[in-house]
Amino acid sequence: MGGAPGRLNLLSDVPGIRVGQAHDAAVRSGVTVILPDIRVAASVDVRGGGPGTRETDLLQPQAMVQQIDAIALAGGSVFGLDAASGVTHWLARQGRGFPVHGMVAPIVPAAILFDLGNGGNKDWPDEPPYRRLGFAACAAAAEDFALGNAGAGYGAAAGRLKGGIGSASWQAADGLIVAALVAANPVGSVLGPGNKAFWAAPWECGAEFGGLGSVAGGAGADHELPPESRIGGHTCIGVVATNARLDKTALRHIATMAQDGLARAIRPVHTPFDGDTLFALALPSWDGQPGDEAGAARLVARIGSIAADCVARAVARGVWEAEPLGALPAAKQILHPVG
C-alpha cells in the first residue's frame, strides 16, 4: 500500500498533536513537550541499562488510568525529570487532567537523556531550570516546530557528532498516519563505516537527511563505542503516534516495534549506558479500523512497522539538522566538508 511523508513530515502530522520546546542556551539543555488536544491512550517501551523515567508504570495495561495528558522529554539527566512538574502545573491551570475529588490531576509521563557533560553551565544558583522550561514549552506548543538544536535535543550528542531533535511521518494511501519524534543522543554512531552516510539511509524519504546514499558493508563496522562519545552523553527518548484507535495493550506492541527503528539508525544501540525510551500515543481520527480481532492484530503489526521506519528517519533528521555546539561538530560539517 502506497504512501508518503505527511504535510510537515513531523509528529504533528497526526491530527490533534502539538509540540512545544524550550531551552536554556547557557545550560545547553532543554525540554520538548508532546501536547495532545485531548486526553489519549498511551504506552511505553524502555531499553538499555540507564533509563530515567516518570509515571511509566501508569502506562501498563493493568493500571487504572487509561489516558494521559502530555509527555515531557528533557535533557538534564535526573534533574530533567522536574520538567514534568512544570508541564503538570501548566495543564492544571488549563483545567486538564484526570478528574478526582472535584480536582484534576494531569498525567504526564516523562523521560530524560544525559547531557550533563556537554560543557554547559550546570552550576544553577537556585534550582535546575527544567520545571521552568517544561512550563515554557507548553506555552510554545504548535504544529510546526524546530529540529536539531531544540528542546530536549538542544544539548544532545550522537556519538562523535552533535545530536538533536528529529521527526518524521508517513501517511498511507488509505489515510492511516504514523509519525515519530526522537531526541537523538546515543552512545553509538549514527554513521556507517567511513562516516560517509547514515545507517538509516535505506529508509530515507527524498533527501530529508542529506540524500547521501546508503551505507556499504555493515559487517565492516567497528563494534566498539565511539571514543568521542564521552564528549556528549547517552540515551534516545521519543514518541510515536498514530491516528488509529488503539488501547494501551496495542500501543505497548507499537512502542516495542518502534524500538527497532533505533536499531536501524544507531550502532551499537540499547547499551548499558543508554536508557532508550519510546512512548506510543493514539489520537483516533481514522475511519479505516478493522472490525475483527485478526484484522486488528494485522493493523498493530502494520503500524509498528511504519513506526520503526519513522523512528529511524527521525534519528537521522535530528542529527542532520543539528548545528555545532561546543566541542561537538555538526553532521553537515563532517559529511559536507567545506572546500
C-alpha positions in Angstrom: 0.0 0.0 0.0 1.5 3.3 -1.1 2.1 6.5 0.9 4.4 9.4 1.5 5.7 11.6 4.4 2.9 13.8 5.7 2.5 17.5 5.0 5.0 18.7 7.6 7.0 15.4 7.9 6.6 15.9 11.7 4.9 14.2 14.6 2.2 16.8 14.4 1.0 15.4 11.1 -1.1 13.2 13.3 -4.1 15.4 13.8 -4.5 16.7 17.4 -0.9 16.8 18.4 1.2 19.9 19.1 4.8 20.1 20.2 6.3 22.7 22.4 10.0 23.3 23.0 12.2 25.5 25.2 15.9 25.5 26.1 18.5 27.3 28.1 21.5 28.2 25.9 23.8 28.7 28.9 22.9 25.3 30.4 23.0 23.7 26.9 19.9 21.7 27.6 16.1 21.9 27.1 12.7 20.3 27.1 10.3 19.0 24.5 6.6 18.6 25.3 4.2 16.5 23.3 0.8 18.1 23.9 -2.3 16.3 22.5 -5.5 18.3 22.2 -7.4 15.7 24.2 -6.6 13.0 26.7 -5.1 10.0 24.9 -4.3 6.3 25.4 -0.5 5.7 25.6 2.1 3.1 26.4 5.9 2.9 26.6 8.9 0.6 26.0 12.2 1.1 27.7 15.6 -0.4 26.6 19.2 -0.2 27.8 20.8 -0.1 31.2 20.4 3.6 32.1 16.8 4.8 31.9 15.4 7.8 33.6 11.6 8.0 33.6 8.5 9.2 35.5 5.0 7.7 35.6 5.7 5.0 33.1 4.1 2.4 35.4 0.8 4.1 34.8 1.1 3.1 31.1 1.0 -0.6 31.8 -2.3 -2.1 30.6 -3.4 -3.2 34.1 -3.1 0.3 35.5 -6.3 2.2 36.3 -5.6 5.4 34.4 -6.3 4.7 30.7 -5.3 8.1 29.2 -2.6 10.7 29.6 -2.5 14.5 29.1 1.1 15.1 27.8 4.5 13.7 27.6 7.7 15.5 28.7 11.1 14.8 27.2 14.1 16.5 28.7 17.8 16.8 28.9 19.5 17.2 32.3 19.6 13.5 33.4 17.8 13.2 36.9 17.4 16.9 37.1 15.4 16.9 33.9 12.6 14.9 35.5 11.5 18.2 37.0 10.2 19.2 33.5 7.2 17.1 34.0 6.3 19.1 37.1 6.2 22.3 35.0 4.0 20.6 32.4 1.7 19.3 35.2 1.4 22.8 36.6 0.6 24.3 33.1 -2.0 21.6 32.4 -3.7 22.1 35.8 -4.0 25.8 35.2 -5.9 24.9 32.0 -8.2 22.6 33.9 -6.8 19.5 32.1 -6.2 16.2 33.8 -7.6 13.1 35.4 -10.7 14.1 37.4 -10.6 13.1 41.0 -12.5 14.5 44.0 -13.5 17.7 42.3 -10.0 18.4 41.1 -7.9 17.4 38.1 -4.6 15.6 38.3 -2.7 15.9 35.0 -0.9 12.7 33.9 2.4 13.5 32.4 4.8 10.6 31.8 8.4 11.7 31.2 11.8 10.5 30.1 15.2 12.1 30.3 18.5 11.9 28.5 22.1 12.6 29.7 23.6 15.8 28.5 25.4 16.9 31.7 28.9 16.6 30.1 28.4 18.9 27.1 30.1 21.9 28.5 27.1 24.0 29.5 26.8 25.7 32.9 25.2 23.2 35.2 26.0 25.2 38.3 22.5 26.7 38.6 22.3 29.1 41.6 18.8 28.3 42.8 17.2 25.3 41.2 17.6 23.4 37.9 15.8 25.1 35.0 13.7 22.2 33.9 10.4 22.9 35.7 10.5 26.4 34.2 11.4 25.0 30.8 8.6 22.5 30.9 6.1 25.3 31.6 7.5 27.4 28.8 7.5 24.5 26.3 3.7 24.0 26.9 3.1 27.7 26.2 5.0 27.4 23.0 3.2 24.3 21.7 2.4 24.4 18.0 2.0 22.2 14.9 5.3 23.4 13.4 8.5 23.1 15.5 12.2 23.2 15.1 14.5 20.3 14.6 18.2 19.8 15.5 19.3 22.1 18.4 15.9 22.4 20.0 14.1 21.3 23.1 15.3 18.1 24.7 17.8 17.8 21.8 19.4 21.2 22.4 22.5 19.7 24.1 22.3 16.2 22.7 25.3 14.3 21.2 25.2 11.4 18.7 28.5 9.5 19.1 31.1 11.9 17.7 28.5 14.4 16.4 26.0 16.9 17.6 22.7 15.2 18.2 19.3 16.8 18.3 15.5 16.6 17.9 14.3 14.8 14.8 10.9 13.9 13.5 9.3 12.1 10.6 5.9 11.0 9.4 4.2 8.6 7.0 0.7 8.9 5.5 -0.6 5.8 3.8 -2.9 5.9 0.8 -5.9 4.8 2.9 -5.4 7.7 5.3 -3.5 5.9 8.2 -0.9 8.2 9.6 2.1 7.2 11.8 4.8 9.6 13.0 7.7 9.8 15.3 9.8 12.4 17.3 13.1 11.4 18.8 15.7 13.3 20.8 18.8 11.6 19.4 21.6 11.4 22.0 23.0 7.9 21.5 26.3 6.5 22.7 26.6 4.6 19.4 27.2 6.1 16.0 24.6 7.1 13.5 27.1 6.9 10.7 28.3 3.8 8.9 31.9 2.7 8.1 33.9 5.6 6.8 31.4 8.2 8.2 30.0 8.8 4.7 26.3 8.0 5.2 23.7 7.4 7.9 22.8 3.9 9.0 19.2 5.0 8.4 19.8 5.8 4.8 17.7 2.8 3.4 14.6 4.4 4.9 15.3 8.0 3.8 12.4 9.8 2.0 13.8 12.2 -0.6 16.8 14.0 0.8 15.4 14.6 4.3 18.8 13.9 5.9 21.1 14.8 3.0 20.4 12.2 0.4 24.0 10.8 0.9 23.3 7.3 -0.2 23.3 4.0 1.7 25.9 2.6 4.0 28.1 0.0 2.2 29.2 -3.1 4.1 27.6 -3.2 7.6 29.9 -6.1 8.5 32.8 -3.7 8.4 31.5 -1.6 11.3 33.5 -1.1 14.4 31.8 -2.8 17.3 33.4 -0.6 19.9 31.8 2.5 21.3 33.0 5.7 19.5 35.7 7.1 21.8 34.3 10.6 21.2 31.0 9.6 22.9 32.3 10.8 26.3 32.1 14.4 24.9 28.3 14.3 24.9 26.1 11.8 26.6 23.7 8.9 26.0 20.1 7.8 25.6 17.5 8.4 22.9 14.0 9.3 24.0 10.9 9.9 21.9 7.3 9.4 20.9 5.5 7.6 18.1 1.9 8.4 17.3 -0.9 7.3 15.1 -4.4 8.4 14.1 -5.8 4.8 14.5 -7.9 3.8 17.5 -5.7 1.7 19.8 -5.7 0.8 23.5 -2.8 0.6 25.9 -2.2 -3.1 25.1 -1.9 -2.4 21.4 0.2 0.7 21.9 2.7 -1.3 24.0 3.2 -3.5 20.9 3.7 -0.4 18.8 6.3 1.1 21.2 8.1 -2.2 21.3 8.2 -2.5 17.5 9.2 1.2 17.2 12.4 0.5 19.1 13.6 -1.4 16.0 13.9 2.0 14.4 16.7 2.9 16.8 18.5 -0.3 15.9 18.2 0.6 12.2 19.7 4.1 12.8 22.3 3.6 15.6 25.2 1.1 16.2 25.6 -0.1 18.9 22.2 0.6 20.5 20.5 -0.1 23.8 23.9 -0.3 25.5 24.4 -0.4 29.3 24.8 3.3 29.1 21.6 4.1 27.2 18.1 4.4 28.6 16.3 4.4 25.3 12.6 5.1 25.9 9.8 5.4 23.3 6.2 6.3 24.1 3.3 5.4 21.8 0.1 7.5 21.5 -3.2 7.1 19.7 -5.3 10.1 18.6 -8.2 8.3 16.8 -9.5 10.1 13.7 -9.0 7.4 11.0 -12.1 5.6 9.7 -10.3 2.5 8.5 -10.4 0.5 11.7 -10.9 -3.3 11.1 -13.9 -4.9 12.7 -12.4 -8.3 13.7 -9.6 -9.4 16.0 -7.4 -10.8 13.3 -7.7 -7.5 11.4 -6.9 -5.5 14.5 -3.7 -7.6 15.1 -2.6 -7.0 11.5 -3.2 -3.3 11.9 -1.0 -3.2 15.0 1.8 -5.0 13.1 1.4 -2.6 10.2 1.6 0.5 12.4 4.5 -0.9 14.4 6.5 -1.5 11.2 5.8 2.0 9.9 6.6 3.5 13.3 10.1 1.8 13.3 10.8 3.3 9.9 9.7 6.8 11.1 11.9 6.4 14.2 15.0 5.6 12.1 14.3 8.6 9.9 13.7 10.9 12.9 17.1 9.9 14.4 18.9 10.8 11.2 16.9 14.0 10.7 17.7 15.1 14.2 21.4 14.7 13.7 21.4 16.2 10.1 19.5 19.3 11.2 21.7 19.9 14.3 24.2 22.8 14.4 27.7 22.7 16.1 27.7 23.2 19.8 30.9 23.4 21.9 33.2 20.5 21.1 30.5 18.7 19.1 30.6 19.2 15.3 27.6 19.1 13.1 27.0 16.2 10.7 26.9 18.6 7.8 30.5 19.6 8.6 31.7 16.1 8.6 29.7 14.8 5.7 29.9 18.0 3.6 33.3 19.5 4.5 33.9 23.0 3.2 36.4 23.0 0.3 
